[in-house]
Structures are given as structure tokens and as C-alpha cells.
Amino acid sequence: MHCVYFPPEVGGLESHVFYLCRALAEKGHRVDVVTSRSRRGLPTRDIMDGVHVWRTWLPARNKVGWAAHAAGSIPRSVALARGADVLHAQAFQSVPPLQVARAATSAPLVATFHTSHFLRLAEKPAWRPVLGRIVGAPDHALAASVEIAQVAESLSPGQEVEPLTNGVETSMFRRVPPSLPPVAPGRRRIIVPRRLFAKNGVEYFVRALPRIVQRLDVEAVLVGDGPERSRLEALARSVGVRDRVCFLGARPNADMPGLLSSAELAVFPSLMEATSVAALECMACELPVAASRVGGLPEIVDDATGALFEPADPDSIAQVVSSLLERDDLPALGARARARVVDRWSNERLALRHLEIYEELIRRRGAV
């Protein structure tokens, strides 16, 4: 595996890659991950739950830094590829170094295209030919949502891209005793597990909150950090709901089941989204989800598990969230949400599908 970021970094992609690799290792496979030394003090080599992790230089968290990391990771990628049956690039930035490794070893290459960043770049004319070559490179291409798969196929006609929703470690993400103190009698608690970046649309939830408060006694817990935090805190004050919003900051994955189990409803006001691992984790914890009608969110959220609202529309957010909280069957929605995740999007199912793909590619290589 090659992935720019990996735990202890926190995020949907990081969680997806870690839990997939751990599941493969638990099934008896040797899994090596080439990633970045993204924080000071991280070891260059580590073993995490049976997954062998190799960290290489990352000068900056931007396009230049990613390119430098990709180039600098080539020697390690080639060395590990010599003993590998399959190479897997997690996100488009990881394809070029593994293309070099494939040329040196002939091992088949799989790539998964994730994130709204891929979709944003695909809209830029200068990037389309670059991404087209990247999408056309792997022997098998995957995408985290139908939307990403369709965009990827438009970039590289003739390349088939399989949509495969990211999975959830359902043994970890489940209903557990709440870790937050109980709310006051009659009050309801909403949780918004979103990093505080503009694309995640948290601003529009904060703007919707006064409208929700007019109908219901609610408070909101925001789990995540980012460059928007000070602006969002000021916005909450200016619209009169600062005392209704708790900014918890970033929390490790291990804390999330208890935090999610402390709320009645999760809200995802995203402006762009692939398939949200965080939304699936909420559902696995029996939380109904209210989410924007964008990207891959409508592929996982519907009237049986929550509801959708229009993006960047505080009135729509307020109406949908309030209506859900006023329902008397909210726990039943949460139970259906978990059942759906276990049935369709568990990490076990995801790992098994990856093994099917890997084994078919290995068979194909052996037949040549």
C-alpha cells in the first residue's frame, strides 16, 4: 500500500486504509504501507496492529509537498514491491511512485480514488490530462463513490472504475456508553463530526442552529479542528448560539464511539463529499444521519436511516434536522442505519472484496 497520510493522522482516508490493512493482516497476509513522516517524532519504521509502516519525507502539506513525497518514496516503494504480489495506491498521489515500482517488478497495480480533492482537480482543464494518465495507469481501478467513479472514467475513456464504498470497523464503531455528560432534561444533543474546513460546510449548520433552537431545545457538539475554527466560533456568537455549541477539537478514533453514542443525531453539512467514512461510523453507532445532498452521501443516507437537505442552505438544514428530532422513531432509524452498515459496508466485506480483486490479478499475471 502507498498512502500519503496514515494514522496517527486523523481522517476518513487514513481510517479506511488503516482498518483495511489491519483486516488483511488479520487474515494472514503481509501488508506494508509506505506513507509520509507527517509529524515530528514519528518513527521511520513501525508495526501497527500487524501492519508494517514505512514513513518517508514530507516537506509540506500541499501539492508541492505531495509531489516531493511521491518522488522521495520511490526507493522504498520499489524495494518493498520486489517481495509483493500486489501494489495498491490509495489516492491519485500514490499512483506515480507505484507505477515505477510496477515497472521494476511486474506486480499488478490497484488504485483507489478518494476524496473531494480529486473531484475539484478534475474540474480544472490543466489537471484533466494529468489525472487521465493517472486513472488509466492501474490494472484495476476503484473509487470511493459512484460520482468519483464516473468522473474518473470520463478522464480516461476505456478504463473501468469500480465504485466500492469505504468500510467501517463495526466491532469498534457500535453503540457504547456515552462519554459526554447527559444533557439537561428536555434538551437534545446533535453531533457534527467534521474537520473545520470550508468544504465541510459547518458554517451553514451554525447558521441553521438559531432556526432549530426556535423549535427545539438543542445543543451541538462539533468534533474536529481546522482553519475555520475561530471564524465559526465568532459566527456562533454573532447569531446568538455560542452557548449552544461545544467545539471539542480533534479527537482520536478510539474516542469516537463514546462521543457518537452521546448524541441523538449526526449532521453532515458538506459542500463536497466522497463517501463519508465518518457518516458510516455514525450509522454504525446507531445514529440517524442528516446530510447534504452532495457527492456520495445520498448513496448511504436515505429516509430509512435519516434524511437529506440541500447544501449551503440553512433553512433546509434547520427544517430537516428539526423534523428528524421531532420524530418518535429516531432510535428505530438508528437501528436500521447500523443494520445497513453491517450488511453492506462493514470492513470485513471490504477486505474480502479487495482479496477477490488481488487474487484475480495474481491469477491473470500467472497466466501471461
C-alpha positions in Angstrom: 0.0 0.0 0.0 1.0 3.6 -0.6 -0.9 6.4 1.0 0.3 10.0 1.7 -1.2 10.1 5.2 -1.7 7.3 7.8 -2.5 7.2 11.5 -1.9 8.8 13.8 -3.2 11.3 11.3 -7.0 11.5 11.6 -9.4 11.5 8.7 -11.6 9.3 6.6 -8.9 8.2 4.2 -6.5 7.4 7.0 -9.1 5.4 8.8 -10.1 3.5 5.7 -6.5 2.5 4.8 -5.6 1.5 8.4 -8.6 -0.7 9.0 -8.4 -2.3 5.6 -4.7 -3.1 6.1 -5.4 -4.4 9.6 -8.1 -6.7 8.3 -5.8 -8.0 5.6 -3.1 -8.6 8.1 -5.5 -10.4 10.5 -6.3 -12.8 7.6 -2.7 -13.8 7.4 -1.3 -11.5 4.7 1.9 -9.5 4.9 0.9 -5.8 4.5 3.5 -3.0 4.1 2.4 0.6 3.9 4.6 3.4 2.5 3.4 6.7 3.9 4.8 10.1 5.0 6.6 11.2 8.1 3.9 13.8 8.5 4.6 14.7 12.2 7.8 15.3 14.1 8.8 12.3 16.3 7.1 9.6 14.2 9.4 6.6 13.6 10.6 5.9 10.1 9.5 2.2 10.6 6.7 0.9 12.8 4.4 -2.0 13.2 0.8 -1.1 13.9 -1.6 -4.0 14.7 0.4 -6.3 12.4 0.7 -3.7 9.6 4.3 -2.8 8.6 4.5 1.0 8.2 7.4 2.8 6.4 7.4 6.6 6.7 9.3 8.8 4.2 10.0 12.5 3.9 7.1 15.0 3.5 8.3 18.7 3.2 4.8 20.3 3.2 1.1 19.5 3.2 0.3 20.8 -0.3 0.7 19.8 -3.9 4.5 20.5 -3.9 4.9 18.5 -0.7 2.9 15.6 -2.1 4.9 15.6 -5.3 8.2 15.6 -3.3 6.9 12.8 -1.0 5.9 10.7 -4.0 9.3 11.1 -5.6 11.2 10.5 -2.4 9.1 7.4 -1.6 10.1 5.6 -4.8 13.2 3.8 -3.5 11.3 2.4 -0.5 8.3 1.5 -2.7 10.5 -0.3 -5.3 12.3 -2.2 -2.5 9.1 -3.4 -0.9 7.5 -4.2 -4.3 10.2 -6.8 -5.0 8.6 -9.0 -2.4 5.0 -8.1 -3.1 2.2 -9.8 -5.0 0.1 -6.7 -5.4 0.7 -2.9 -5.3 -2.1 -0.7 -4.2 -2.2 3.1 -4.5 -4.6 4.8 -2.1 -5.5 8.1 -3.8 -4.2 9.6 -7.0 -1.0 11.0 -5.4 0.2 7.5 -4.7 -0.1 6.1 -8.3 3.2 7.6 -9.8 5.6 6.0 -7.3 3.9 2.6 -7.6 4.0 2.9 -11.4 7.7 3.0 -11.0 7.6 0.0 -8.6 5.4 -1.9 -11.0 7.9 -1.3 -13.9 10.7 -2.7 -11.7 8.8 -5.8 -10.5 5.8 -6.5 -12.8 3.5 -6.8 -9.8 -0.1 -5.7 -10.7 -1.2 -2.3 -9.6 -4.5 -1.4 -8.0 -5.6 2.2 -7.3 -8.4 3.7 -5.3 -9.6 7.2 -6.0 -10.9 9.0 -2.9 -11.8 12.5 -1.7 -13.4 15.7 -3.0 -9.9 17.0 -3.7 -9.8 14.6 -6.7 -13.2 15.9 -7.9 -12.0 19.6 -7.6 -8.9 19.0 -9.6 -10.9 17.1 -12.2 -12.8 20.3 -12.9 -9.6 22.2 -13.9 -8.7 21.8 -17.6 -5.0 21.8 -16.9 -5.3 18.9 -14.5 -7.6 16.7 -16.6 -4.9 15.2 -18.8 -2.6 14.6 -15.8 -5.4 12.8 -13.9 -6.4 10.9 -17.0 -3.0 9.3 -17.3 -3.1 8.5 -13.6 -6.6 6.9 -13.8 -5.5 4.9 -16.8 -2.4 3.5 -15.1 -3.7 0.8 -12.8 -4.6 -2.8 -13.7 -7.8 -2.4 -11.6 -9.3 0.9 -10.5 -11.6 1.6 -7.6 -13.4 4.7 -6.4 -15.0 5.5 -3.1 -18.3 6.6 -4.6 -20.3 6.4 -7.8 -19.6 10.1 -8.5 -15.9 9.7 -8.3 -16.0 6.5 -10.5 -18.0 8.4 -13.2 -15.6 11.4 -13.1 -12.6 9.1 -13.2 -14.0 7.2 -16.2 -14.6 10.5 -18.0 -10.9 11.4 -17.5 -9.7 8.1 -19.0 -12.1 6.6 -21.5 -11.7 2.9 -21.7 -10.7 2.5 -18.1 -13.4 0.8 -16.0 -13.6 2.1 -12.4 -15.4 0.1 -9.8 -17.3 2.0 -7.2 -16.6 0.5 -3.8 -17.7 2.3 -0.7 -15.2 2.6 2.1 -15.8 0.3 5.1 -16.4 0.7 8.8 -14.8 -1.4 11.6 -18.2 -2.3 13.0 -16.8 -4.2 16.0 -15.3 -0.8 17.2 -18.0 1.6 15.9 -21.1 0.5 17.7 -23.4 1.9 20.4 -21.4 2.1 23.7 -21.9 4.0 27.0 -21.8 7.8 26.3 -18.6 9.6 27.1 -20.2 13.0 27.4 -22.2 14.1 30.4 -26.0 13.7 30.0 -27.9 16.8 28.7 -30.3 18.7 30.9 -33.9 17.3 31.0 -35.7 18.1 27.8 -32.6 19.1 25.9 -31.5 17.3 22.7 -27.9 16.8 21.5 -26.6 16.9 17.9 -23.1 15.9 16.9 -21.2 17.2 13.9 -18.1 15.1 13.3 -16.4 17.3 10.7 -13.0 18.9 10.3 -13.4 22.6 10.2 -12.6 23.3 6.6 -14.8 25.4 4.3 -15.7 22.4 2.1 -17.3 20.7 5.1 -20.0 23.3 5.3 -20.1 23.7 9.1 -20.8 27.4 8.7 -24.2 26.6 7.3 -25.0 24.3 10.2 -24.1 27.1 12.6 -26.3 29.5 10.7 -29.2 26.9 10.8 -28.9 26.4 14.6 -30.9 29.5 15.6 -33.8 28.3 13.5 -33.5 24.8 15.1 -33.5 26.4 18.6 -36.7 28.2 17.8 -38.4 24.8 17.5 -36.4 22.7 20.0 -34.1 22.9 23.0 -30.9 21.6 21.4 -27.1 21.8 21.7 -24.5 20.8 19.2 -21.1 19.2 19.7 -18.6 19.8 16.9 -15.8 17.2 16.8 -12.9 18.3 14.6 -10.4 21.1 14.1 -9.2 23.2 11.2 -8.6 26.7 9.9 -12.2 27.7 10.2 -12.5 27.2 13.9 -12.0 30.8 15.1 -14.3 32.1 12.4 -17.0 29.6 13.3 -16.7 30.4 17.0 -17.2 34.1 16.1 -20.2 33.2 13.8 -21.8 31.2 16.6 -21.5 34.3 18.9 -22.9 36.6 16.2 -26.0 34.5 15.6 -26.6 34.0 19.3 -25.9 30.3 19.7 -22.4 30.3 21.2 -23.7 28.8 24.4 -25.4 26.1 22.4 -22.2 24.9 20.5 -19.3 23.0 22.0 -16.1 22.9 19.9 -14.3 19.8 21.1 -11.5 19.9 18.6 -9.9 16.9 17.0 -10.3 13.6 18.8 -8.6 10.2 18.1 -10.7 7.4 16.5 -10.7 5.5 19.8 -12.8 8.3 21.4 -15.4 8.5 18.7 -17.8 5.6 19.6 -18.3 7.1 23.0 -18.8 10.6 21.6 -21.2 9.5 18.9 -23.2 7.5 21.5 -23.6 10.7 23.5 -25.9 12.2 20.8 -29.2 11.5 19.1 -28.4 12.7 15.6 -25.4 13.3 13.4 -25.3 16.2 10.9 -23.0 16.4 7.8 -23.5 19.8 6.1 -20.8 19.1 3.5 -20.4 21.2 0.3 -18.4 18.4 -1.3 -18.0 14.8 -0.2 -16.9 11.4 -1.5 -18.4 8.6 0.6 -18.1 9.8 4.1 -16.4 7.2 6.4 -17.4 9.5 9.3 -21.1 9.2 8.3 -20.9 5.5 8.1 -19.2 5.4 11.5 -22.1 7.4 13.0 -24.6 5.0 11.4 -22.7 2.0 12.8 -23.2 3.6 16.3 -26.9 3.7 15.7 -27.1 7.4 14.9 -29.5 8.6 12.3 -27.8 11.0 9.9 -28.9 14.3 8.3 -26.6 15.1 5.4 -26.2 17.3 2.4 -27.5 16.0 -0.9 -24.0 16.0 -2.5 -21.4 13.5 -3.7 -21.6 10.1 -2.2 -23.8 11.0 0.8 -27.1 10.1 -1.0 -25.6 6.7 -1.7 -25.6 5.9 2.1 -28.3 8.1 3.6 -32.0 8.0 2.8 -35.3 8.2 4.6 -34.8 4.8 6.2 -31.7 6.0 8.0 -32.0 9.8 8.3 -32.7 12.5 5.7 -31.0 14.7 3.2 -31.0 18.5 2.9 -29.8 21.0 0.3 -26.2 22.0 0.6 -25.3 25.6 1.8 -29.0 26.2 2.8 -29.5 26.9 6.5 -33.3 26.9 6.1 -33.2 23.4 4.5 -30.8 22.2 7.2 -33.0 23.5 10.0 -36.1 22.0 8.6 -34.7 18.5 8.1 -32.8 18.4 11.4 -35.8 19.7 13.4 -38.2 17.3 11.7 -35.9 14.4 12.5 -35.6 15.3 16.1 -39.4 15.7 16.4 -39.9 12.1 15.2 -40.8 9.5 17.8 -39.0 6.7 15.9 -35.5 8.2 15.9 -34.0 5.1 17.7 -35.5 2.9 15.0 -33.8 4.9 12.3 -30.5 4.4 14.1 -31.0 0.7 14.4 -31.7 0.5 10.7 -28.7 2.6 10.0 -26.4 0.1 11.9 -28.0 -2.9 10.2 -27.4 -1.4 6.8 -23.7 -0.7 7.6 -23.2 -4.2 8.9 -24.9 -5.7 5.8 -23.3 -3.5 3.1 -20.3 -1.5 4.4 -18.5 -3.4 7.1 -14.7 -3.5 6.9 -14.9 -7.3 6.7 -16.9 -7.1 3.5 -14.5 -4.5 2.1 -11.4 -6.7 2.9 -13.0 -9.7 1.2 -13.7 -7.8 -2.0 -10.1 -6.5 -2.0 -8.8 -10.0 -1.7 -11.0 -11.1 -4.6 -9.5 -8.4 -6.8 -6.0 -9.1 -5.7 -6.3 -12.9 -6.3 -7.8 -12.3 -9.8 -4.9 -10.0 -10.7 -2.4 -12.5 -9.4 -4.1 -15.3 -11.4 -4.1 -13.1 -14.5 -0.4 -12.3 -14.1 0.4 -16.0 -13.7 -1.5 -16.9 -16.9 0.6 -14.5 -19.0 
